[in-house]
């Protein structure tokens, strides 16, 4: 039987809980609150939800079926990825596709996490690492990389060697994140950070220092998506999902680097970025990255910002590290990046905080960190997936 016509999809509700480094609350508790807040935000009821999509489960959180039981949901569509923040984009995309195809009417994208209850993250004691014979954050003990960030540090070192760049210039990323977080009353890390403070921090995996690494957090976030037609009858202006492209993988890909800079990269794998590499812009009716007002990205490690800028054509190859200097990625700069503080300074909610902030910016609800005339926000990762959020026109 042929599929019916695709339906346009919008975000209609957002929810984000309090965050803390250590909390007595469970991941299920955070998920429940985030979903309730999103329902209240949209003016919807629990019984309206018939889809559930998440990128986290055991051992960091609770699995989708337990959530559905605990929340009293009756689902027609559900999806849960391997428990990792890198799948926040694909989880949202799966929800959008379900609504577009009519397999769900209101899809909840939910992530509640309790990092403080997890124990060891990374290294030989990381149970998630058993799934792929290494670490869940790109650690490869057989090569001596036993800490989260080892792969990102190696890729950044290769980048700096290839282009003759000064690795200390990466400080512009955590400095921008911290300045944004200081305007966010709900951010986890608001202590001032200037260049001299950054230089005084210890290396975790050289050349990356402590502020170059994502926080660990307890908290939750949620988004609700439905059709644009239904969205226009709800409490807030619809935030349109204008375009998407999927997560990339292959022998030249690595989770925290562009092609050619990863652990198993075979050859240089370099090529100039062309429109064909990033169909997300054409799908959204944009001419390219110049049409983006705010960039949100998965900043598990500071170099992710550099890698995303080059992968999506914001700058040329080998140019992004110099390009981000002078406040260019700060609120009053040319391209504000992670305006709530991101994983480096706001909180680590496995990516859902970024998505909530994207919607807030489009709605004009970001307070002191609001970007003027914000109509297009892009979500992107160094491993290739992306979502375009647009103002309803």
Order of alpha helices (4+ residues) and beta strands (2+ residues): beta-alpha-beta-alpha-beta-alpha-beta-alpha-alpha-alpha-beta-beta-beta-alpha-beta-alpha-beta-alpha-alpha-beta-alpha-alpha-beta-beta
